């Protein structure tokens, strides 16, 4: 891979992917809205080219770029955040945008399309691990739209004759995380001296630092097997309370709020852990940043931003 195109370039994973690509000497074309307040997140690098546009402009990419690329990473997804399941129709728009991204990738001469799926495609599961072959039974508009985009983008890539790789991304954290996530929102409250409230947090969960997620995405662009779904996570779960304890320690505050929010009586407690054995076998990926180190870096980053 010498040249790559990235949508969703200013998001947490997009930025980590771009950093890894640049570190590997890959020239990156990054799609960014012209008026985006997040454009300043992009690093200054002679191998990084900003392309002004949005999901609505995917059909214009060949005219905007006027170059060929090797791999197309489609990370952009409209209508995300805390209210992402508020509208089925708004989520469904992402399916068409994903197919337009496949067409754009072909027009740019890309040999490979790498999507950005989600563990939400599986729906609620209570299994020791969730793997690529675990049945996908989403129960939210977001998860259903991701699954539809997965299936249809693969079919379109087959029609076009382009390689296709689909990572299903589990819980990622790090700099520029969405403010609505459990980690980002809790750290913000801890640093501000506000109260935090959690479930009993006895269920098992997993988290992967964004820098490692960016490396995994890069490796899938380089070495992933065409036609394959991969689970992208840390591959190691533990009780959620252990993560919360380390968050509080990194913020320098006492642990509080555990059990303030009871588990819902109308649905079972869900454990989450990605089976990344296939990701490891095919790409050589290994987790390099453990949670204590990653959360310290995340807290330091959030402190710097709050003072800026």
N, C-alpha and C positions, 0 to 999 in steps of 0.2 A: 504494500500500500504506500504510494507516494503522494497521492492527493485524495482528500476526503471532503465530503460535504456534510454539514451538521445543521439540522433544524433543532429548535429548542436549545440554542447555543448559550443563552444566558441563565438557564436553569442550573440547579445544583449539579446534576449529573452531566449535563452538557458542558459545563465549565471544566469539570474534572476530566472528561473525555478529551476536550481540546488541549488541556495541559499535558496529558499523556501523549497525544498525537504530536504536539510540538516538541516534546522531549525526545520523541523518536524520529524527529526530522521530517514529519509529514506536513505537507502544505494543506491548510484547512480553510475552506470557505464556510463562513458562519452566517446563517440567515438570522437577521435581527430586524425587528420593526424600526422604521426610520425614526419614530418619535419615542422609542422605548427608553424609559428612565433607567433600565437595567443595562444599557449598552456599555456603561462605564465599567462594568464588571469584567469585560473582555481584556485579556492581557495585551500589552504592546509587544508585537513580534512581527518580524518581516515575513514570516511564513503564515500569518493569519490575515485573511482577507474578509472584511465585513461585507455582506451582501444585504442591502436594504430591501426588506420584503416581509411577508407574513404568510400564514397558511393559505390565505386567499390568493396569493401570488405565485403558487407553485408552478403553474403552467408557464410563467414568464421566466423561470430560472435560466433556461439556455440563453436567452437574450441578455440576462443580467450578469451571467458568469462568463460566457464566451471562452470556456475552457472545458477540458474533459476531467473527470474524476474517476477514482477507482472504486471507492466505497461510499455509499450514501447511508448516513446514520439519521434515522427519523425519530427524534426524541420529542418533538413538539406535540402538544395535545391541548386542545382548547377546553375551557370550562373545567379547570381543576380546582383544588383547594377544598375547604370545608363544605362548600355547597355543591360539590361536583355531581351528586346524585339527585339534585333538585329538579332536573329536567331530563327526561328520556330523550326528547328530540334534540336538545343541545348536545348531548353526548353522542347521538347518532351522527351528527355532522362530522365527527372525527373519522368515521369510517370512510367517507368519501375523500376527506383530506389525505388519509393514509394511501388510498389508491392513487390519488393525484401525485403523491410523493413518489410512488413506484414509477409512474410515467415520467416524472421529472428526472428520476435517477437514470432511467433508460435514455432519456434525451441527453443527459450529461455524459453518457458513455460508461456509466458505472457497471462493473461486473457483479457487484454484490449490494444487496439491500439489507440493512440491519434495523429492525424495528425496536420498539420499546414497549413490551408487554407488561403485565402486572400480575402479582399474586392474586389480585381481585378476580382474575379469570377463573380461578378454581372455586370461588364461592367459599362459604364457611366449611372448613374441614377441621377435624380434631384427630390428627394423625401424628405419629412420631416424626415423620418427615414428609414433605411434599415434593414430588419429583416431576420431571417433564411428562411422564406418562400418567400421572394422577388425573382422573377424570375432571374435566372442567365443567362446573355447573354454577356459573355466576348468578348472584341474586340481587345485583344492583345494576342500574343503567351504565355506570362506569365500567364495571367488570364485563357486562355483556357487550358493550361497544369495543372494548379491548379484544375480546375473544373474536368478535366478528371481523375486526381489522386484521387479526392474526390469520384467520382462515382465508379471507378474501385476498389479502396481500400475497399470501403464498401462492394461491391459484393464479393471480395475475403475473407474478414473477415466473411461474412455470410457463404461462402463455408467451411471455416475452422472451424467455430463455435467460433469465437473470438469477444469480444465486440469491438465496433467501435465508436469513437467520433471525430467530425470534427469541430474545431473552425475556423471561418473565421476572420482573424486578420485585424483590421483596422489600423489607424496610431499610431504607438508606437514610443516613443523617450526615450532617456536616455543615460547613460554611454555605450560606445562602439557602438553607433549608426553608421550606414554606413555613410561615409563622404559625399556621394552624396545626402542625404536627405535634404529637405529644412531647417530643424532646424539645423542639424549638420553643413552644409555648410555655413549657414548664421551666426551662432555663431562664427565659425572659422574666417570668414571675419570681423565680428564686433570686435573680440578680437585683430585682426591684424591691425585694423584701416583701412581696405579696404572698398570700397564702396559696398553696397548691393542694389539689384534691385528686386522689387516685382511687382506683378499685383496690380490692385486697392484694392484687398484683402477684398472685401465686401461680398464675398460668405461665407457661413457657413461651418465650419470644426470642427473636434474633434481630440483630442490627449489624449493618455493614457500613463502614466509613466511606464517604463519597469518593475519596481519592482511590480507594480500592475498587469501587464501582466503575470509576473512569478507566482504570487499567483493564478491568474485565471486559468492558465494552470494546476497548481498543483490540484486545486479544481476540474477541469474537469477530471483529472486522478482518483480522489477519488470519486466524486459524480455525474459526468456527466451521462446523460441517454444514454445507448447504442442505436446506430442508429440515434442519433440526431446531427444536425448541430447547432452551436451556433455562434452568432456574438460577437466578443471580442473587446471591445473598452470602451470608457468612458461613452457613452450613453448621453452625453451632448454636443451640438454644439453651436458655437457662431461665429460671423464674424472673419475671419482669421486675420484681422488687430489687433484684441485684443490680440491674441497670439504673434504677431510680436512686439507689444508695450511692452509686458512683457519680451520678449527676449532682446530687446534693454535696458530695465531698468536693467535686471540682468547682462548685460554686461557693464553697465555704459556708454552707448553711446546714442546720440540723435537718435530719430526715423528718418529714411531717406529712400528714394527709393520707397515709396509707389506710385504705378501707373506708374512707369518707364516702365513696360512691359504691354502693353494693352492686354485685353482679346482677344483671337482669335475670328475672325469674322465667321469662318467656323464651329464652334461648340459651343453649349450652355455652359454657366457657370454651373459647377456641385457643388452641396452641398453634404456634407457627414456627416451622423450621424448614429451610430449603435444602433439598438434596442437590449438592453441587458437584457430585462425583463425576458426572459427565462433563461439566464445565472444566473441571480439573484435568480430566483425561484428555480432552480434545485440545485444550489451549495452554495447559500448564499453569493456569491461574492458581495463586495461593494468597490467602489473606495476609497482609503485612502489618496492618494497624489494629491492635486490640482495642476494645471499647474504652478502657481507662485513658489510653493515649489519645484516641480520637475525640473523646468527650472533652478532655482538657484543651485540645486545639480548638474545638468548637466553642467552648466557653470563652477562651481568649479572643477568638474572632468576634463573638457577639459583644464582648466588652469594648473592643476597639470601635466597633460600629456605633455603639451607643454614645460614645464620646465624640464621634466625628460630626 
